[in-house]
Amino acid sequence: MKRLIFIAAACTLALPLHAQTIASVNGEAITQDKLDSFVALLVGQGATDSDELRTRVKQEMINRLVAVQAARKAGLDKNPEIVQEIELANQGILVRALMTDHLDRNPISDETLKAEYEKIRAEETKEPEYKVRHILVKEEAEATALIADIKAGRQEFAEAAGKVSIDPGSGKNGGELGWAPAANYVPEFAEAVRTLGKGGMSETPVESQFGWHVILVDDERPASFPEFEDIRTQLEEMMRQQQLASFQQALLEKAEITEN
């Protein structure tokens, strides 16, 4: 009698284990746990858990296992190139998991983000923006003559730019280059812009790699910078990449590495 009770109890305990198998392919089980894990992965990527999704996932798992078994039967899992690919794939997955775990354990606080924002803004707005026009020509003598004509009132700057400037982008717009910090230009041009300031025009031509410039600074203003919330996402991603780079460097420094 005790033996019968023991057997009955063992069968009762075994039922949940059997119930976990939702399908089998040539005797190899696909379990409920594996299905749930697959579904959880898809939900984490934006899918919605539903009976339809679970049906599709179950069929996908069956399809994959059929193909994997066929690959094993063909001996592909012993092919050195395939073995190496699997190893590299496993390494990639582990590295991504490690980096994700590090970021999860070390979130970037709002205070840190805002401090970095203020630091970058202070650096980027150190120099004002200038609204600049220029006339670009090939010869210094031509540029010198243009300066004399414009200062004497014999030509308007915009008119001269439209007629003779070899810069096709700005020439047709009266020489306008728009608003920008001086650092956006080549060094010789940038230095001239800073020296001239608002309302200033070249007394002598400015040479650069492109030719000879006659420069007019129409206006000057404090540099603009995006609001914190407008660049929050990009800033956080930048800081995450910096954080991961530091983490990887720290791992390398701690590791005992021997090269032959």
ChimeraX attribute file (.defattr): number of C-alpha atoms within 10 A of each C-alpha:
attribute: neighborCount
match mode: 1-to-1
recipient: residues
	/A:1	6
	/A:2	7
	/A:3	8
	/A:4	9
	/A:5	10
	/A:6	11
	/A:7	12
	/A:8	12
	/A:9	11
	/A:10	11
	/A:11	11
	/A:12	11
	/A:13	11
	/A:14	11
	/A:15	10
	/A:16	10
	/A:17	11
	/A:18	11
	/A:19	10
	/A:20	15
	/A:21	16
	/A:22	14
	/A:23	15
	/A:24	13
	/A:25	13
	/A:26	8
	/A:27	7
	/A:28	12
	/A:29	16
	/A:30	18
	/A:31	17
	/A:32	16
	/A:33	12
	/A:34	16
	/A:35	19
	/A:36	15
	/A:37	11
	/A:38	16
	/A:39	21
	/A:40	15
	/A:41	12
	/A:42	15
	/A:43	14
	/A:44	10
	/A:45	9
	/A:46	9
	/A:47	12
	/A:48	13
	/A:49	13
	/A:50	11
	/A:51	9
	/A:52	10
	/A:53	15
	/A:54	15
	/A:55	12
	/A:56	13
	/A:57	17
	/A:58	22
	/A:59	13
	/A:60	12
	/A:61	18
	/A:62	17
	/A:63	12
	/A:64	12
	/A:65	18
	/A:66	15
	/A:67	12
	/A:68	14
	/A:69	15
	/A:70	12
	/A:71	13
	/A:72	11
	/A:73	10
	/A:74	11
	/A:75	10
	/A:76	14
	/A:77	15
	/A:78	12
	/A:79	11
	/A:80	10
	/A:81	11
	/A:82	12
	/A:83	13
	/A:84	12
	/A:85	12
	/A:86	13
	/A:87	12
	/A:88	12
	/A:89	12
	/A:90	12
	/A:91	12
	/A:92	12
	/A:93	11
	/A:94	12
	/A:95	12
	/A:96	12
	/A:97	12
	/A:98	12
	/A:99	17
	/A:100	13
	/A:101	11
	/A:102	14
	/A:103	16
	/A:104	10
	/A:105	9
	/A:106	11
	/A:107	11
	/A:108	15
	/A:109	10
	/A:110	11
	/A:111	9
	/A:112	12
	/A:113	17
	/A:114	16
	/A:115	12
	/A:116	15
	/A:117	19
	/A:118	12
	/A:119	11
	/A:120	14
	/A:121	17
	/A:122	12
	/A:123	10
	/A:124	14
	/A:125	14
	/A:126	12
	/A:127	16
	/A:128	17
	/A:129	21
	/A:130	23
	/A:131	21
	/A:132	25
	/A:133	25
	/A:134	26
	/A:135	29
	/A:136	26
	/A:137	22
	/A:138	14
	/A:139	13
	/A:140	17
	/A:141	12
	/A:142	14
	/A:143	25
	/A:144	18
	/A:145	12
	/A:146	23
	/A:147	23
	/A:148	14
	/A:149	15
	/A:150	16
	/A:151	14
	/A:152	10
	/A:153	10
	/A:154	10
	/A:155	15
	/A:156	14
	/A:157	23
	/A:158	20
	/A:159	16
	/A:160	18
	/A:161	27
	/A:162	18
	/A:163	12
	/A:164	17
	/A:165	25
	/A:166	17
	/A:167	17
	/A:168	13
	/A:169	12
	/A:170	20
	/A:171	23
	/A:172	17
	/A:173	14
	/A:174	20
	/A:175	26
	/A:176	20
	/A:177	15
	/A:178	13
	/A:179	17
	/A:180	18
	/A:181	23
	/A:182	20
	/A:183	15
	/A:184	10
	/A:185	12
	/A:186	12
	/A:187	12
	/A:188	13
	/A:189	20
	/A:190	14
	/A:191	14
	/A:192	21
	/A:193	24
	/A:194	19
	/A:195	12
	/A:196	15
	/A:197	17
	/A:198	17
	/A:199	12
	/A:200	17
	/A:201	24
	/A:202	20
	/A:203	13
	/A:204	16
	/A:205	25
	/A:206	19
	/A:207	18
	/A:208	13
	/A:209	7
	/A:210	12
	/A:211	17
	/A:212	24
	/A:213	27
	/A:214	27
	/A:215	25
	/A:216	23
	/A:217	22
	/A:218	17
	/A:219	16
	/A:220	18
	/A:221	14
	/A:222	12
	/A:223	16
	/A:224	13
	/A:225	13
	/A:226	10
	/A:227	10
	/A:228	14
	/A:229	10
	/A:230	10
	/A:231	12
	/A:232	16
	/A:233	12
	/A:234	11
	/A:235	18
	/A:236	19
	/A:237	12
	/A:238	11
	/A:239	16
	/A:240	17
	/A:241	13
	/A:242	12
	/A:243	18
	/A:244	15
	/A:245	13
	/A:246	12
	/A:247	15
	/A:248	12
	/A:249	11
	/A:250	11
	/A:251	11
	/A:252	11
	/A:253	10
	/A:254	8
	/A:255	8
	/A:256	7
	/A:257	7
	/A:258	5
	/A:259	3
	/A:260	2
